[in-house]
């Protein structure tokens, strides 16, 4: 079972991202056996953009951008 926890409010302590930070999609060890997935923050432009990259197990880069 995936132990995923959600919030029902905005937590100010979780609102501080810096380039190099991880944005985890799963726990560090997922389903008790495989490495967890995460994006690495590449760029932040407050009020304009958040750019994150993930290297997949195949070596391919995946990006996720909010603007």
Backbone as JSON, one array per atom type, in Angstrom:
{
  "sequence": "XXXXXXXXXXXXXXXXXXXXXXXXXXXXXXXXXXXXXXXXXXXXXXXXXXXXXXXXXXXXXXXXXXX",
  "N": [[0.84, -1.18, 0.0], [0.56, 2.19, -0.84], [1.71, 4.77, 1.08], [0.47, 7.59, 1.11], [0.15, 10.96, 1.93], [-2.04, 13.65, 2.25], [-2.77, 17.18, 2.39], [-5.29, 19.35, 3.75], [-5.18, 22.01, 3.62], [-3.25, 25.0, 2.97], [0.09, 24.83, 3.76], [2.35, 26.95, 5.14], [5.03, 26.26, 5.64], [5.65, 24.5, 3.63], [5.91, 25.95, 1.37], [8.25, 26.89, 0.34], [10.43, 26.76, -2.11], [13.49, 26.05, -3.74], [15.95, 26.3, -6.37], [17.26, 23.13, -7.16], [15.98, 21.78, -5.12], [13.98, 18.91, -4.25], [10.92, 17.75, -5.59], [8.86, 15.58, -4.53], [7.2, 12.77, -5.9], [6.57, 10.33, -4.99], [7.26, 8.36, -1.99], [10.71, 8.11, -0.73], [11.56, 5.42, -0.86], [9.6, 3.36, -2.63], [6.62, 1.49, -2.46], [7.9, -0.34, -0.88], [10.13, -1.34, -2.19], [11.15, -0.17, -4.59], [13.01, 2.6, -6.01], [11.9, 5.88, -5.18], [10.07, 8.37, -7.07], [10.87, 11.63, -8.29], [10.91, 15.15, -9.02], [13.36, 17.6, -9.9], [13.79, 20.87, -8.91], [14.42, 23.34, -11.23], [14.25, 26.0, -12.05], [12.88, 29.0, -10.74], [10.56, 31.51, -11.02], [8.99, 33.68, -9.32], [5.49, 34.06, -9.41], [5.5, 33.75, -12.13], [6.83, 31.43, -13.35], [7.56, 27.94, -12.82], [9.93, 25.53, -13.13], [10.7, 22.17, -13.56], [12.73, 19.19, -13.6], [13.04, 15.7, -14.36], [14.96, 12.8, -14.25], [14.41, 9.9, -15.9], [14.41, 6.3, -15.28], [15.37, 5.22, -17.66], [17.11, 7.09, -18.56], [16.13, 9.18, -19.97], [15.07, 12.58, -20.02], [12.47, 14.2, -18.31], [10.2, 16.88, -18.23], [8.47, 19.33, -16.26], [6.5, 22.03, -16.26], [5.17, 24.98, -14.9], [3.39, 27.82, -15.59]],
  "CA": [[0.0, 0.0, 0.0], [1.28, 3.46, -0.89], [1.36, 5.63, 2.21], [0.46, 8.96, 0.61], [-0.55, 11.86, 2.85], [-2.45, 14.92, 1.66], [-3.2, 18.24, 3.3], [-6.54, 20.0, 3.39], [-4.93, 23.44, 3.76], [-1.91, 25.4, 2.52], [1.04, 24.88, 4.87], [3.42, 27.88, 4.8], [6.33, 25.59, 5.7], [5.85, 23.75, 2.39], [5.82, 26.9, 0.26], [9.59, 27.42, 0.06], [11.2, 25.95, -3.05], [14.7, 26.65, -4.28], [16.56, 25.43, -7.37], [17.96, 21.99, -6.57], [15.07, 21.05, -4.23], [13.19, 17.82, -4.81], [9.47, 17.72, -5.46], [8.64, 14.14, -4.55], [5.94, 12.2, -6.37], [6.38, 9.14, -4.16], [8.28, 8.31, -0.94], [12.06, 7.76, -1.19], [11.46, 4.01, -1.24], [8.19, 3.24, -2.98], [6.08, 0.13, -2.41], [8.86, -1.11, -0.09], [11.19, -1.99, -2.94], [11.72, 0.54, -5.74], [13.31, 4.0, -5.71], [10.82, 6.82, -5.4], [10.22, 9.32, -8.16], [10.87, 13.03, -7.89], [11.41, 16.16, -9.94], [14.31, 18.53, -9.31], [13.47, 22.25, -9.29], [15.48, 23.93, -12.05], [14.12, 27.46, -12.1], [11.67, 29.58, -10.15], [10.33, 32.93, -11.25], [7.74, 33.87, -8.58], [4.39, 34.67, -10.13], [5.64, 33.56, -13.57], [7.14, 30.07, -13.81], [8.26, 26.92, -12.03], [10.43, 24.53, -14.08], [11.28, 21.02, -12.87], [13.17, 18.1, -14.45], [13.18, 14.37, -13.75], [15.64, 11.81, -15.09], [13.75, 8.6, -15.8], [15.36, 5.17, -15.22], [15.92, 4.99, -19.0], [18.04, 8.17, -18.86], [15.39, 10.25, -20.65], [14.65, 13.67, -19.15], [11.07, 14.61, -18.34], [10.07, 18.2, -17.62], [7.15, 19.75, -15.8], [6.59, 23.48, -16.14], [3.96, 25.72, -14.58], [3.6, 29.25, -15.89]],
  "C": [[0.89, 1.25, 0.0], [0.79, 4.34, 0.25], [1.5, 7.09, 1.78], [-0.39, 9.82, 1.54], [-0.84, 13.18, 2.13], [-2.83, 15.91, 2.75], [-4.53, 18.8, 2.83], [-6.44, 21.52, 3.55], [-3.54, 23.74, 3.19], [-1.02, 25.54, 3.75], [2.2, 25.8, 4.48], [4.81, 27.24, 4.8], [6.66, 24.82, 4.42], [5.85, 24.64, 1.16], [7.18, 27.48, -0.13], [10.35, 26.46, -0.84], [12.39, 26.75, -3.54], [15.22, 25.74, -5.39], [17.41, 24.35, -6.68], [17.09, 21.18, -5.61], [14.35, 19.94, -4.99], [11.71, 18.09, -4.59], [9.09, 16.26, -5.64], [7.25, 13.78, -5.05], [5.57, 10.99, -5.54], [7.41, 9.2, -3.03], [9.64, 7.89, -1.51], [12.16, 6.3, -1.63], [9.97, 3.74, -1.42], [7.77, 1.77, -3.03], [7.09, -0.84, -1.82], [10.0, -1.71, -0.9], [11.82, -1.19, -4.07], [12.01, 2.0, -5.36], [12.12, 4.89, -6.02], [11.11, 7.77, -6.54], [10.13, 10.75, -7.63], [11.31, 13.9, -9.06], [12.4, 17.03, -9.18], [13.97, 19.93, -9.82], [14.67, 22.83, -10.03], [15.46, 25.45, -11.99], [12.81, 27.89, -11.46], [11.67, 31.07, -10.47], [8.98, 33.23, -10.59], [6.68, 34.64, -9.37], [4.44, 34.44, -11.63], [5.87, 32.11, -13.97], [7.83, 29.23, -12.74], [8.64, 25.83, -13.03], [11.12, 23.43, -13.29], [11.66, 19.94, -13.9], [13.26, 16.81, -13.66], [13.94, 13.5, -14.74], [15.0, 10.46, -14.85], [14.79, 7.48, -15.74], [16.01, 4.86, -16.57], [16.96, 6.03, -19.38], [17.38, 9.34, -19.58], [15.0, 11.31, -19.62], [13.19, 14.0, -19.39], [10.99, 15.97, -17.67], [8.63, 18.46, -17.24], [7.27, 21.24, -15.53], [5.22, 24.06, -15.85], [4.26, 27.18, -14.87], [2.3, 30.01, -15.81]]
}
